[in-house]
Amino acid sequence: MPENLDIANYLTDLHLDWQDSRAAFSHNVFLAYYWPVPFFGNPAQAHVATVGVNPSSGEFATHRRWDEVERLKDWKLRLKHYFTGPVPAHDWFGPWREGLGLLDVAYETGTATHLDVSYRPTKAMLKNKTTDRREFRHMVERDVAWLFRLLPLCPKLRGLLIFGPVVRHDGSTESLAAFVRKSAPRHGFRVVPNGGIACEVRGQSPREFFLHEVASSGMGTITEQVVANLTTHRDALHRKLHTSG
């Protein structure tokens, strides 16, 4: 599969941004060794993206073999082939994998990818009492620019499936989907009447992406909540993903 040069260049720029800004987020990014992770899988081929707040620090546990990634090229390939490489995907993706199956897309086939609002692995946003939530909020507000920069580079992408909350400066939480919509106008996007987001791309027709919040019911496991929500909305989401035009 040929390399998508737009996304390769995007990653080069993001890596420079990460190097320049690491010192600004010292309280929550505690790992001595890690790489930035704006996405898992191949966004250049995906029709839909699941969206989370930021990568788990557990992704960089020793057994996950990130120490074998030494060059920028290796890092880019590890991200692109995350779901088909020799190291199994993190268990965190289990609920999404089941939910995506209902929509006839999958990480492994490249029809789905995963994007993160911030590319930095940190302490747990809510469960870890030592997390500096004000700094965490500042981090996602800054880094979400890279999510919006990536979306127009994904030629087949139609929509985002978003689950969970994001912390506010005061420690309370809001919907991650609401945060993405609220952030969109500051990054060249507009919110359209159906709740999606749209942008103008030079030399192309306007791009529109649907946003679907996989709302948390608080009942059952995360897998049960994701599967229940996507089952309820399966027909509508399937049409958005698989109907031409």
N, C-alpha and C positions, 0 to 999 in steps of 0.2 A: 504494500500500500504506500503510495507516494506521500511524502511529508507535506503537511499543510504549512506553507512558509509563513502565512499570517500568524498562525498560532505559535509556531516556533519562534518568531520574532517577538511576539507577545510575551512568551516565557522568558526570553532573554531580558526584556525590559523589566519584567516583574522580579527577576532575580536581582537585578541592580537595585530596584526599589527596596527589596528585602534587606540587602546589605546596608543600604543607607539608613534604614529606619529601625533596625533591630534594637538599638539602645532605648528607643522610646517606649518599649513594652516589656520592661525587664521584670515586672512583678508576677506576671501570669505565664509568660513563655519561659519555662524553667529548664528546658532540655539543653544539655550541653551540645548535643549533636542532633540536627534535624535539617530537613529541606522544606522549603515552602511548598504548599500543596493547594493550588487554586482549583484543581479538578482531579477526578479519578476517572480513567477511561479516555475515550477519544471523542471530544466534543465536535470535531469536524464531521463525524458521521452520524451523530445522535439525532433522533427525532424528538426526544424528551429528556429533560434533566431533572433529577431529584436535587434538592437544594438543602444544605445544612448551614449552620452558623460557622463552624470552622472544624478542621480535622482534629481527630482525637490524638492526644499525646501517646496513647497506646499504639498508634500506628508505627511508632519508632522504637518499639520494644526490640531487644536484641534479635529475637528469633525471626523478625520480619526483614532482616538482612538489608536494611538501608545503608549499612556501613560499606556495602559493596558498590554503592553509587558514589563515584569519585569525580566524574566530569559532568559538565552541563548536558552533554549529549546523552549520557547515561540516565540522568535525572528526567530529561524529556521523554525518553523511551520508557522509563519505569512508570511515569504517569499515563502515557498513552496506552500501554499494554497492561495496566494494573489488573484488569479482570481476567486476563488470559495468560499472564506470566507464571513463572514457576512458584511464586509465593502466593498462597491463597489470600483472597481479599479478607479484610478485617470482618469480624463477626457482626460489627455494627450494620453492615449492609444487608443482613439477613431479612429483616422486615421489608425493606424496599424490594429486594429480589422477589419475594412472594407477591407483593403488590403489583410490581411491573408485569409479572406473568399474566395477570388478569387483563392487561392492556395489549398483550401480544408484542411486548418489547422486552429487551433484556440487556443488562450490562455486557454480558459475555458475547452477544452478537454485534455489539456496537451501536444498536438502535437506542440505547439509553446510556447516559453518562451521569456523573455526580459533580455538582459544583458547590463550592463553599463561599460564603460571604466574605470571610477573612481567610487568608492562606496560612495563618500561623497556628500551629498546635499549642494548646494551652492547658492549664489546669481546668477541671470541669467548671463550666460557667456557673452552675447553680448548686451542685452537690458538694463542692469543695468550699468550706467556710473561709479559707484563707484567700480565695480569689478576690482580687481587687476589681470590683464590678464597675467602678467608674472608669478605670483604665480599660477594661474589657469593652465597654460601650464606645469609648474613644477609638479603640482599635477597629471595631466593625464599621463605625461611621467613616473612618478613613479608608479602610481596605475595600469596602463595597464598590469603590470606583473601578476596581479590577474586574469585578463581576460584570458590570455594565460595559466595560471595554471588551470583554470576551464575547458577549452575546452576538454582536453583529458579525463576528468571525466564524460563526457556526452556521453554515449554509442550509442545513437540513433541519435545524432546531425549530420546533413549533411551540413548545411550552415548558413551563416549570411546575413541578410538584413540590410543594413546600410544607414541611411539618415542623411543629414545635415553636417555642418562644425564643426571644432574645432579650437580654437584660437591658434595662434603662440605667441612666446615671444614678438614680436614687435607689437602685437595687430591686425595684419592681420589674415586671416583665410585660412585654407586648408580643403580639403575634409576629413571627418572622416574616410572614407574607405581607403583613401591614407595613413592616419596616422596609421591605423591598419596594413596595409601591410608593411609600413616602419618600424614599431616597431617589427614585427614578428621575424626577424633574431636575435634580441637581447634576445629573450626569447625561443630559442630552436625550432623555426619554420622556414620553408623556404617558399618563394613565388614560386608557381608553374607556368608553362607557361600560364595556362588559367586564371591567376589572383587570384586563390585561395591560401590557405595556407595549409601546411602539417607539420606533426610532427611524430617523432618516439616515440612509446609507448612501454615500456619494456613488453615483453611477448605477444605483439599483433602485427598485421600487421600495417604498417604505416597508419596513419589517415590523410585524406584530407578533408578540408572544403571549399566549394565554398563561395566566397564573391560576393554579388550583391549590387552595389551602387544604391539606389533608388534616382537617381539624381534629385535635386531640379530645377524645371523649372522657379521658381519665379512667375509663373502665377497661380492665383487661390488660394484657401485655401490649407493648408497642406494636408487635406484629399483628395482633388482633385488631388494634385500632386502625392501623394502616390498611389492612385487608378489608375491614368493614367499610371504611370510607371509600376506598376505590371500587369496591363492589357496588356500593350505592350509586356512584357516579360513573360506573364503567361504560355505559353506552355513550354518554355524551363525550367522555374523554377519548373513547375509541374513535368516534367520528372525527374529532379534532386532529387526532394523530394520523389517521389512515385515509381520510378523504382528500382527494386532490382539490387544489384551488384555495 
